[in-house]
Amino acid sequence: MRKIYDYYTLSEDISQNREEAAKINISYITNWEKLHDSLIGTKKPEELTVCYLSGPEPSNDFKELTNLGILPQNIWAFESDTQAYKQALADFEQGEYPQPRILKQNIETFFQQTPKKFDIVYIDACGSVPSVQHSLRCVFTLCWNHRLNSPGVIITNFAMPDITKNTINDYYELVSQYLFFKEYPSEDFKINECGIINEKYNQFLITVRKNFSYYYGEYISAVLRDIPAVIVPLERIARNPYLNQILLNLSTIDSKNDEQYIDLSKGNSLARYFFTVNYLLEKRILGEKSQCFLKEIGEFNDLIKGLKIIILLRNGKIELKDDVEKIKDFFETKGNVYQFLDKPHSNLFFDIILNQLSYPLHNNVLHNARYQYVAKSNLMFTDVSIYDECRYIYEWLPGLHQIISSFRDKSWQYVFRFALDGLVKMRQSYNNEFFFQGAIISNSIDEFSSKKLKERVQIK
């Protein structure tokens, strides 16, 4: 935020951008930085709390963690299988200390029932995703129940599906469809009894089949970004009665069919994907692994409802309450909100309000680490994913009916928009669901360019 302020006020020639940025009262910047620092801060190893899946031999992970300076008392291990739990207890001699806290409970159940938060969650499921081991559902449950501190880390370890089994074709379909809409969110296509009909999709499917290990790894990373940042928040939005203060008639979301929503969601990758697979599901031509994936990410009906709401809002196809319509008009009226780079739009307002209440966890792609290695004969994919709630952005702004007042205070507004630019640039290449037209400064300037995910590293 301060970098943009300095760029416009110190680096640029005389311009309207410079004049507008100079209107910020510097006390607003320092107050925002205090808010930011109060929510980020730093932690020493002994202040971190970690949980992991125990398995029959929990001592290996435990020793690694304690060697790094994490206190034994801050380490939680979970094992639900009776035999594995007994072996885990026997892995430590009686009276030996330190030991991890080993609980005989499913880790998902713990996330649901116990209000404990962790800094690092390590899910070494070893199976493929999606699968009957419900590894992705564990990530969803963790995020849905808000059990990760911010900033926080989720470490996952998933296996390559067995390409010799008949189910591999279902994995090809799942990975291809998910990543196709990431790559081509505006591409026109048709659907018949064979599925998606589109030449680019057919070519992409062939490419995925030829280099499945690469694209499977990309799919894993994409899903780990999407669950905390988009899928969980959308399901929260769908269940939140606060919507009744924004929308005049929620029942209108069911007035359009799946094909109409597929068309309305052009340019929005996840919405287009989920509307399409919902249509394929209703036509009974969706593969088993795609269906398994939908069962791993909470209540699918709520997700579809949340997607319908944001797509209708974005396209101006849903009736708003009168007072909300006036707020929308404020953003749409020329001259009310200054344009730095992107033209400010009412979608910015809706994104603010919805994300303020739905608590997304945004992926910091700059600090992610991704690995690929062979364990015995299994190809494994490890993702170390860093998440941030970015409450220093959302909590800078007040509530729904105070938005116009805060945006009329240019210092307040510009500090928010400068800070938001950082989040826009972090998500721009990976999640296009929120913050359309939120950029303040050009991507062509190196210091403010879109952030890119590091390539997966192969460990020999």
C-alpha angles and dihedrals in degrees: 000000000000091000091060091046091051092045093055098038100038109022107039130079117244107301142141089260090057092048092050094047089049089061090072112107104230091224088069090057094051091046090052090049089053089052090048094049092047090057099040112032122138136278131206118225091256089058095056124100117209136186131187143167106271106207117180093301110046095156095083096059091037093056092047091052096046091046087058090056102262113143116245089229090060095055120094123187126190132203125165099178110094097216094045090047091055090049090049091054090047090051086079122054115242110268092016113136142229102042132159119254101258115196123193095222140104106263091226091056089050091052089050099046109027120064094217121135127205136201094209127026117188115197108184096175095155091201127102124263127277099023144131088274088074094219093154091047087057089057090047093049091049091054096038091055093043096237098148121087118227117272090030140155132228115193115194131183117194133172131232112255116251103264091198093067126088091241091069091087089060089053090050089053094047096048094042095050095045094049095037091065090046089055099037109024093156099044116125116231142160132227126217136156089294094055129243114016112201132119094224090051091050091051091046091051090053090049091051092050091051095049102023098151091060096047093042088057090049090050091053092051092046093052091047088056095043101048097061098032103040117001099051094042092049092052089049090050091052092054098042114105087204085087087075087069091056107035125055097209122010092187090074089077088077094054091088128063129228094266091055091050091049088056094045092051096061108144093021106100104194095040090050092048096049095043088051096049090045088056091047089048092053089048088051093235099110117115123248095247092050088052089048089053092053089054091054097060105063125257106358093195089058090049091052090047092051091048092050090052096052093043092051091046092049092050096042090241100130129071117246132206112266095250092049090048088058091052090049090050089054090060093043096049112097115245098022095096119032117235114229100167112325117043108252111243138183088254086072089059094049092047091052095051096043096045092043089064103030097057104219120197108224121210115236098213093185092068100038120115124202129189140182124197143150119252107193097313099332122102107224133198120206122190123188102195124189118208133193128183090208091214088158084074102039097041093050087076125066128229132300100281093041096057096094091049092051093046091051087060097078094197090054093044098046094047088054095047094045090052092045090055088069091056092045090054091047093054102030097099097039114029118034095169098099141030100034110179093012100123117116101183134033124271088223090075105086097220091054102036126128112280119245131212117240118247118259110266119226112222113206 
